[in-house]
Amino acid sequence: MAGNPVTHSSSLLYSAATVQAAASATPPGLFWCWPFVFLLLAIAVFPLVPRLSHWWDSNRSKLLVSVALTAVVCGYYFLRAQEAGAPQGVAAVAGLLRHSILNDYIPFIILLFSLYTISGGIRLSGDIPAHPATNAGFLLLGAVLANLIGTTGASMLLVRPLLQINSERRHTTHTFVFFIFLVSNIGGCLLPIGDPPLFLGYLRGVPFLWTLRLFPLWITTVGAVLAVYVVLEILAYRKEASRDIQLDETQIIPLRLDGKFNFALLAGVVLAVAALVPGEKLPGTAWALPDVYLREIVLLALAGLSLLRTPRDIHRHNEFSFGPIAEVACLFLGIFITMQIPIEILRAQGAALGITSPAQFYWASGTLSSFLDNAPTYVVFFELAGALPSNGAQTLGGLATATGQVPVLSLLAISAGAVCMGANTYIGNGPNFLVKSIAESRGVRMPSFLGYMVYSSLALIPVFAFITLVFFR
């Protein structure tokens, strides 16, 4: 088990210095949150506006917006008046970039890149009967795999074979809506590599295996949502025409898995993230790892090995390209820098928001994660929980927050809310739109933005309310 990923390293020392400097400086006004809010609104709204959607499709446009908003934030830190002892001018901008880019963005994007690249070298193909048990089994498998190869990796690995399996059936929309619920979101609760919010928590000091504490909540949520799906799926299966069922039963292509060696590389990613912690001793040895990007170098090497070893036919059939991960890189460059202002405000004034209980953290982080990207939402509430007094509650210490700790139950609530409630809308998590687009390209009639929210409101909100009563009351 890995220890605290930033304890005893310059990352935590820098984070503590950043917190102290922020405390001695005048907090930014709420007005200066606008670059962060604008970027998140652009991600949510621009794809839905006909006059902007084509322009926004280009990663160059996303990078342009990110860089422009980043320049605004850097200009603010360069020019703002601060109290004695706080960094100013070039030093303030350098500190901002070191914290947001070197300590957070680079490890974050390299992990996503390695998971995306390696999972893109695995191909599951075939066509077996699309019974309700078959589809439910695929969704459960995806929820498990999401913890090992990330929600994006699991979604990309399983959505195409599931489309092929269901190609003879007519009533399949609900299957791919629930695929987004379970595989693209809720499934990734248990490990930092499962979903981006949890990896950001890992970078801020949450131990690698700590999120396994979410297992009771995970199995309850997955089981409840899967039960709702099975009921809908049985009803839908009964509506299928007999000729379609007959075709589905007779047109059989055995399942085939290609690129199996990539599973060994994915295991290497998990081991590297867990064991190669800067400043910590390598497990089982007395050797302290250097405070450099050794973990990231290993991850890039594993991704490179996958690219070299994977036959081109697998990438071609998977329609693999670096476009989606480049899109993530362009957007998160801006997100990681512009979110520093709301985080600083929360450190200084978070208690005034009145969010103190685990249930409030669960719904606040979850509600924002439904309409904004869940990774920065997690960070905002992580920082808020770490700025509040514990009032005797059990805490997890050694974290890069204003107090150095976060109440355990609040952190569980923030983690679950950010990961699970990203399923509430198409824009809550990156894989959601990817799955929608791929399904529509194969003839599945996916619901509109509001239609999808009808599904999530009816199927998910009651489950989340139940989770609140059981785990966060």
C-alpha positions as CSV (number, residue, x, y, z in Angstrom):
1,M,0.0,0.0,0.0
2,A,1.3,3.4,-0.9
3,G,1.7,6.0,1.7
4,N,0.8,9.6,1.4
5,P,1.9,10.7,-2.1
6,V,3.1,14.1,-1.1
7,T,4.2,13.7,2.5
8,H,8.0,14.2,2.9
9,S,8.2,15.6,-0.6
10,S,8.7,19.1,-1.9
11,S,5.1,18.9,-3.3
12,L,3.6,19.0,0.2
13,L,6.2,21.5,1.4
14,Y,5.3,23.7,-1.5
15,S,1.6,23.3,-0.9
16,A,2.0,24.3,2.8
17,A,4.0,27.3,1.7
18,T,1.3,28.2,-0.8
19,V,-1.4,27.9,1.9
20,Q,0.6,30.1,4.2
21,A,1.2,32.7,1.5
22,A,-2.5,32.7,0.6
23,A,-3.4,33.2,4.2
24,S,-1.1,36.3,4.4
25,A,-2.5,37.8,1.1
26,T,-5.8,39.5,0.5
27,P,-8.2,36.8,-1.0
28,P,-9.3,37.5,-4.5
29,G,-12.8,38.9,-5.0
30,L,-15.5,36.7,-6.4
31,F,-15.3,38.6,-9.6
32,W,-12.0,37.0,-10.4
33,C,-13.6,33.5,-10.5
34,W,-15.0,34.4,-13.9
35,P,-12.1,32.8,-16.0
36,F,-12.8,29.5,-14.2
37,V,-16.6,29.8,-14.5
38,F,-16.3,30.9,-18.2
39,L,-14.1,27.9,-19.1
40,L,-16.5,25.4,-17.4
41,L,-19.5,27.1,-19.1
42,A,-17.7,26.9,-22.4
43,I,-17.2,23.2,-22.0
44,A,-20.9,22.8,-21.1
45,V,-22.6,25.2,-23.5
46,F,-20.4,25.7,-26.6
47,P,-21.1,22.1,-28.0
48,L,-24.8,22.8,-27.7
49,V,-24.8,26.1,-29.6
50,P,-25.0,25.5,-33.4
51,R,-23.0,28.7,-34.3
52,L,-20.2,27.7,-31.9
53,S,-20.2,23.9,-31.9
54,H,-18.1,23.5,-35.1
55,W,-15.5,26.0,-34.0
56,W,-15.4,24.4,-30.6
57,D,-14.8,20.9,-32.1
58,S,-11.3,21.9,-32.9
59,N,-8.7,21.2,-30.1
60,R,-6.9,24.3,-31.3
61,S,-10.0,26.4,-30.3
62,K,-10.1,24.8,-26.9
63,L,-6.4,25.4,-26.4
64,L,-6.8,29.1,-27.5
65,V,-9.6,29.6,-24.9
66,S,-7.6,27.9,-22.2
67,V,-4.4,29.9,-22.8
68,A,-6.4,33.2,-23.0
69,L,-8.1,32.6,-19.7
70,T,-4.8,31.3,-18.1
71,A,-3.2,34.6,-19.2
72,V,-5.9,36.5,-17.4
73,V,-5.3,34.6,-14.2
74,C,-1.5,34.9,-14.4
75,G,-1.9,38.7,-15.0
76,Y,-4.1,38.9,-11.9
77,Y,-1.5,37.2,-9.7
78,F,1.3,39.3,-11.2
79,L,-0.5,42.6,-10.5
80,R,-2.5,42.2,-7.4
81,A,-1.4,44.0,-4.2
82,Q,-0.5,41.7,-1.4
83,E,0.5,41.9,2.2
84,A,4.1,41.8,3.4
85,G,5.6,38.3,3.1
86,A,3.4,37.1,0.3
87,P,4.9,36.4,-3.1
88,Q,4.5,39.2,-5.6
89,G,5.0,39.7,-9.4
90,V,7.0,37.1,-11.2
91,A,7.4,35.1,-7.9
92,A,3.6,34.9,-7.5
93,V,3.1,33.7,-11.1
94,A,6.0,31.2,-10.8
95,G,4.4,29.8,-7.7
96,L,1.0,29.5,-9.3
97,L,2.4,27.7,-12.3
98,R,4.6,25.4,-10.2
99,H,1.6,24.3,-8.1
100,S,-0.9,24.0,-10.9
101,I,1.2,22.7,-13.7
102,L,4.2,20.8,-12.2
103,N,2.5,19.4,-9.2
104,D,-1.0,18.7,-10.5
105,Y,-1.4,19.0,-14.3
106,I,1.6,17.0,-15.5
107,P,1.0,13.9,-13.3
108,F,-2.7,14.1,-14.0
109,I,-2.5,14.2,-17.8
110,I,0.2,11.6,-18.0
111,L,-1.8,9.1,-16.0
112,L,-4.9,9.7,-18.3
113,F,-2.7,9.5,-21.4
114,S,-1.2,6.1,-20.3
115,L,-4.6,4.6,-19.4
116,Y,-6.1,5.9,-22.6
117,T,-3.3,4.6,-24.8
118,I,-3.0,1.2,-23.2
119,S,-6.7,0.5,-23.1
120,G,-6.9,1.5,-26.7
121,G,-4.7,-1.5,-27.5
122,I,-7.3,-3.9,-26.2
123,R,-10.1,-5.1,-28.5
124,L,-13.1,-7.1,-27.5
125,S,-15.2,-8.2,-30.5
126,G,-18.0,-10.7,-31.2
127,D,-21.8,-10.9,-31.2
128,I,-23.6,-13.1,-28.7
129,P,-27.3,-13.1,-27.8
130,A,-28.3,-9.8,-26.2
131,H,-30.3,-11.3,-23.3
132,P,-31.0,-9.1,-20.3
133,A,-28.4,-11.1,-18.3
134,T,-25.8,-10.5,-21.0
135,N,-26.3,-6.7,-21.0
136,A,-26.4,-6.5,-17.2
137,G,-23.2,-8.6,-17.0
138,F,-21.5,-6.2,-19.4
139,L,-22.5,-3.2,-17.3
140,L,-21.3,-4.9,-14.1
141,L,-18.0,-5.8,-15.8
142,G,-17.6,-2.2,-16.9
143,A,-18.2,-0.9,-13.4
144,V,-15.4,-3.2,-12.1
145,L,-13.0,-2.4,-14.9
146,A,-13.6,1.3,-14.5
147,N,-11.5,1.1,-11.3
148,L,-8.6,-0.6,-13.1
149,I,-8.4,1.2,-16.4
150,G,-10.4,4.4,-15.6
151,T,-13.9,5.3,-16.6
152,T,-12.8,6.5,-20.0
153,G,-10.7,3.3,-20.7
154,A,-13.6,1.0,-19.6
155,S,-16.1,3.0,-21.6
156,M,-14.0,2.9,-24.8
157,L,-13.2,-0.8,-24.4
158,L,-16.8,-2.1,-23.9
159,V,-19.1,0.3,-25.7
160,R,-18.4,-1.0,-29.2
161,P,-18.8,-4.7,-28.4
162,L,-22.0,-3.9,-26.5
163,L,-23.3,-2.1,-29.6
164,Q,-22.4,-5.1,-31.7
165,I,-24.1,-7.5,-29.3
166,N,-27.3,-5.4,-29.4
167,S,-27.3,-4.6,-33.1
168,E,-30.2,-7.0,-33.8
169,R,-32.5,-5.4,-31.2
170,R,-34.6,-2.3,-31.5
171,H,-35.2,-1.2,-27.9
172,T,-31.7,-0.5,-26.6
173,T,-31.5,3.2,-25.7
174,H,-31.8,2.5,-22.0
175,T,-28.9,0.1,-22.1
176,F,-26.4,2.8,-23.3
177,V,-27.9,5.4,-20.9
178,F,-27.2,3.0,-18.0
179,F,-23.8,2.2,-19.5
180,I,-23.0,5.9,-19.0
181,F,-24.4,5.8,-15.5
182,L,-22.4,2.7,-14.4
183,V,-19.3,2.4,-16.6
184,S,-18.5,6.0,-17.4
185,N,-19.2,7.3,-13.9
186,I,-20.3,5.4,-10.8
187,G,-18.0,2.4,-11.4
188,G,-14.8,4.4,-10.9
189,C,-15.1,5.0,-7.2
190,L,-12.6,2.6,-5.7
191,L,-9.1,3.6,-6.9
192,P,-7.4,6.9,-7.8
193,I,-7.0,5.7,-11.4
194,G,-10.7,5.1,-11.7
195,D,-11.8,8.7,-12.1
196,P,-9.9,12.0,-12.4
197,P,-11.3,13.5,-9.2
198,L,-9.9,10.7,-7.0
199,F,-6.4,11.0,-8.7
200,L,-6.4,14.7,-7.8
201,G,-7.1,13.7,-4.2
202,Y,-4.3,11.2,-4.4
203,L,-1.9,14.0,-5.6
204,R,-3.1,16.0,-2.6
205,G,-2.2,13.4,0.0
206,V,-5.0,10.8,0.0
207,P,-3.4,7.4,0.3
208,F,-3.7,5.2,-2.8
209,L,-5.9,2.5,-1.3
210,W,-7.9,4.8,1.0
211,T,-10.7,5.1,-1.5
212,L,-11.4,1.4,-1.0
213,R,-13.4,2.6,2.0
214,L,-16.0,3.6,-0.6
215,F,-16.7,-0.1,-1.4
216,P,-19.9,-0.4,0.7
217,L,-21.2,2.7,-1.0
218,W,-20.0,1.5,-4.4
219,I,-21.6,-1.9,-4.2
220,T,-24.8,-0.4,-2.9
221,T,-25.0,2.2,-5.6
222,V,-24.0,-0.1,-8.4
223,G,-26.4,-2.8,-7.2
224,A,-29.3,-0.4,-6.9
225,V,-28.8,1.2,-10.3
226,L,-28.2,-2.2,-11.9
227,A,-31.4,-3.5,-10.4
228,V,-33.4,-0.6,-12.0
229,Y,-31.7,-1.4,-15.3
230,V,-32.6,-5.1,-15.1
231,V,-36.3,-4.2,-14.6
232,L,-36.3,-1.8,-17.6
233,E,-34.3,-4.3,-19.7
234,I,-36.7,-7.2,-19.1
235,L,-39.6,-4.9,-20.1
236,A,-37.7,-3.7,-23.2
237,Y,-36.8,-7.3,-24.2
238,R,-40.4,-8.3,-24.1
239,K,-41.2,-5.5,-26.6
240,E,-38.7,-6.8,-29.2
241,A,-40.2,-8.3,-32.4
242,S,-39.9,-12.1,-32.6
243,R,-38.0,-11.9,-35.9
244,D,-35.4,-9.6,-34.2
245,I,-35.1,-12.0,-31.3
246,Q,-34.6,-14.9,-33.7
247,L,-32.0,-13.0,-35.6
248,D,-30.2,-12.2,-32.4
249,E,-30.3,-15.8,-31.3
250,T,-28.9,-17.2,-34.5
251,Q,-26.4,-14.6,-35.7
252,I,-23.6,-15.6,-33.3
253,I,-19.9,-14.6,-33.4
254,P,-17.9,-15.8,-30.4
255,L,-16.3,-13.2,-28.2
256,R,-12.7,-12.6,-28.9
257,L,-10.2,-10.6,-27.0
258,D,-7.1,-9.2,-28.7
259,G,-4.2,-7.2,-27.3
260,K,-4.2,-9.2,-24.0
261,F,-0.6,-8.2,-23.2
262,N,-1.9,-4.7,-22.6
263,F,-3.6,-5.9,-19.4
264,A,-0.1,-6.6,-18.0
265,L,0.8,-3.0,-18.9
266,L,-2.3,-1.7,-17.1
267,A,-1.2,-3.7,-14.0
268,G,2.1,-1.9,-14.4
269,V,0.3,1.4,-14.3
270,V,-1.5,0.5,-11.1
271,L,1.7,-0.6,-9.5
272,A,3.6,2.5,-10.6
273,V,1.0,4.9,-9.3
274,A,0.8,3.0,-6.0
275,A,4.5,2.4,-5.3
276,L,6.4,5.2,-7.0
277,V,5.6,8.0,-4.6
278,P,8.0,11.0,-4.8
279,G,10.0,11.3,-1.5
280,E,8.7,8.0,-0.1
281,K,10.6,4.7,0.3
282,L,10.1,2.1,-2.4
283,P,8.0,-0.6,-0.8
284,G,10.2,-3.3,0.7
285,T,13.4,-1.3,0.4
286,A,15.2,1.5,2.2
287,W,15.6,3.5,-1.0
288,A,13.8,6.8,-0.9
289,L,12.5,7.7,-4.4
290,P,13.9,10.9,-5.9
291,D,11.6,14.0,-6.0
292,V,11.4,13.9,-9.7
293,Y,8.9,12.6,-12.3
294,L,10.0,8.9,-12.0
295,R,6.4,7.7,-11.8
296,E,5.4,9.7,-14.8
297,I,8.5,8.4,-16.8
298,V,7.5,4.8,-16.0
299,L,3.9,5.6,-17.1
300,L,5.0,7.1,-20.4
301,A,7.3,4.1,-21.0
302,L,4.4,1.7,-20.5
303,A,2.2,3.7,-22.9
304,G,5.1,3.7,-25.4
305,L,5.5,-0.1,-25.1
306,S,1.8,-0.5,-25.8
307,L,2.0,1.6,-28.9
308,L,5.0,-0.4,-30.2
309,R,3.5,-3.8,-29.4
310,T,-0.1,-3.3,-30.4
311,P,-0.9,-4.5,-33.9
312,R,-2.3,-1.7,-36.1
313,D,-5.4,-3.7,-36.9
314,I,-6.5,-3.4,-33.2
315,H,-6.1,0.4,-33.3
316,R,-7.9,0.6,-36.6
317,H,-10.9,-1.5,-35.4
318,N,-11.0,0.5,-32.2
319,E,-10.9,3.8,-34.2
320,F,-8.0,4.8,-31.9
321,S,-6.6,8.3,-32.1
322,F,-5.0,10.8,-29.8
323,G,-7.7,13.4,-30.5
324,P,-9.8,12.8,-27.4
325,I,-6.8,12.8,-25.0
326,A,-5.5,15.9,-26.7
327,E,-8.9,17.6,-26.0
328,V,-8.6,16.7,-22.4
329,A,-5.1,18.1,-22.2
330,C,-6.1,21.4,-23.8
331,L,-9.1,21.9,-21.5
332,F,-7.4,20.9,-18.3
333,L,-4.5,23.1,-18.9
334,G,-6.8,26.0,-18.4
335,I,-8.9,24.4,-15.7
336,F,-5.9,23.6,-13.4
337,I,-4.7,27.2,-13.5
338,T,-8.0,29.1,-13.5
339,M,-9.4,27.1,-10.5
340,Q,-6.6,28.4,-8.3
341,I,-8.6,31.6,-7.6
342,P,-11.8,29.9,-6.3
343,I,-9.6,27.5,-4.3
344,E,-7.8,30.4,-2.6
345,I,-11.2,32.0,-1.9
346,L,-12.5,28.8,-0.3
347,R,-9.4,28.5,1.8
348,A,-10.0,32.0,3.2
349,Q,-13.8,32.1,3.3
350,G,-15.1,28.6,2.9
351,A,-16.7,28.4,6.3
352,A,-19.1,31.2,5.3
353,L,-20.8,28.9,2.7
354,G,-22.5,27.0,5.4
355,I,-21.6,23.6,3.9
356,T,-20.4,21.5,6.9
357,S,-22.1,18.1,7.1
358,P,-21.2,15.1,4.9
359,A,-24.7,15.1,3.4
360,Q,-24.2,18.7,2.3
361,F,-20.8,17.9,0.8
362,Y,-22.2,14.9,-1.0
363,W,-25.0,16.9,-2.7
364,A,-23.0,20.1,-3.2
365,S,-20.1,18.3,-4.9
366,G,-22.5,16.0,-6.8
367,T,-24.8,18.8,-8.0
368,L,-21.9,20.9,-9.4
369,S,-20.3,17.7,-10.9
370,S,-23.5,17.2,-12.8
371,F,-23.1,20.4,-14.7
372,L,-19.4,21.2,-14.4
373,D,-16.4,19.0,-14.8
374,N,-16.2,16.7,-11.8
375,A,-12.4,16.9,-11.3
376,P,-12.2,20.7,-10.5
377,T,-15.4,20.4,-8.5
378,Y,-13.8,17.7,-6.3
379,V,-10.8,19.9,-5.7
380,V,-12.9,22.9,-4.7
381,F,-14.9,21.0,-2.1
382,F,-11.7,19.1,-1.0
383,E,-10.2,22.4,-0.2
384,L,-13.3,23.7,1.4
385,A,-13.5,20.6,3.7
386,G,-9.9,21.1,4.6
387,A,-10.4,24.7,5.6
388,L,-13.1,23.9,8.2
389,P,-12.6,22.9,11.8
390,S,-13.0,19.2,12.4
391,N,-15.1,19.7,15.6
392,G,-13.9,16.3,17.0
393,A,-14.7,14.3,13.9
394,Q,-12.3,11.6,12.7
395,T,-9.9,13.2,10.2
396,L,-7.4,12.1,7.5
397,G,-4.2,14.0,8.0
398,G,-1.1,14.8,6.0
399,L,-3.1,16.4,3.2
400,A,-2.4,19.5,1.1
401,T,-5.2,21.7,2.6
402,A,-5.3,24.8,4.7
403,T,-5.5,22.7,7.9
404,G,-3.5,19.7,6.7
405,Q,-6.5,17.4,7.2
406,V,-10.1,16.6,6.1
407,P,-12.9,14.9,8.1
408,V,-13.1,11.3,6.9
409,L,-16.8,11.2,6.3
410,S,-16.8,14.5,4.5
411,L,-14.0,13.3,2.2
412,L,-16.0,10.1,1.5
413,A,-19.0,12.2,0.7
414,I,-17.1,14.6,-1.7
415,S,-15.5,11.6,-3.5
416,A,-18.8,9.8,-4.0
417,G,-20.7,12.9,-5.0
418,A,-18.1,14.0,-7.5
419,V,-17.7,10.6,-9.1
420,C,-21.2,9.2,-9.0
421,M,-23.3,12.4,-9.8
422,G,-21.2,13.1,-12.9
423,A,-23.7,10.7,-14.4
424,N,-26.6,13.1,-14.0
425,T,-26.0,14.9,-17.3
426,Y,-24.1,14.4,-20.5
427,I,-21.6,17.1,-19.4
428,G,-20.8,15.7,-16.0
429,N,-17.9,13.6,-17.1
430,G,-15.8,13.3,-20.2
431,P,-16.8,9.8,-21.3
432,N,-20.5,10.6,-21.3
433,F,-20.5,12.5,-24.6
434,L,-18.0,10.0,-26.1
435,V,-20.4,7.1,-25.4
436,K,-23.4,9.1,-26.7
437,S,-21.6,10.0,-29.9
438,I,-20.4,6.4,-30.6
439,A,-23.8,5.0,-29.8
440,E,-25.5,7.5,-32.2
441,S,-23.0,6.7,-34.9
442,R,-24.2,3.1,-34.7
443,G,-27.8,3.9,-35.0
444,V,-28.9,4.0,-31.4
445,R,-31.4,6.8,-30.7
446,M,-29.9,8.5,-27.6
447,P,-32.0,10.9,-25.6
448,S,-31.6,14.7,-25.9
449,F,-29.8,16.6,-23.2
450,L,-33.1,17.1,-21.3
451,G,-34.3,13.6,-22.1
452,Y,-31.2,12.2,-20.6
453,M,-31.8,14.2,-17.4
454,V,-35.3,12.6,-17.2
455,Y,-33.6,9.2,-17.2
456,S,-31.1,10.3,-14.5
457,S,-33.7,12.1,-12.4
458,L,-35.9,9.0,-12.3
459,A,-33.3,6.3,-12.0
460,L,-30.4,8.0,-10.1
461,I,-31.7,10.7,-7.8
462,P,-33.8,8.2,-5.7
463,V,-30.7,6.0,-5.4
464,F,-28.5,9.0,-4.3
465,A,-31.2,10.0,-1.8
466,F,-31.1,6.4,-0.4
467,I,-27.3,6.6,-0.2
468,T,-27.5,9.8,1.8
469,L,-29.8,8.2,4.4
470,V,-27.6,5.1,4.7
471,F,-24.1,6.5,4.6
472,F,-24.2,10.3,5.3
473,R,-27.1,10.9,7.7
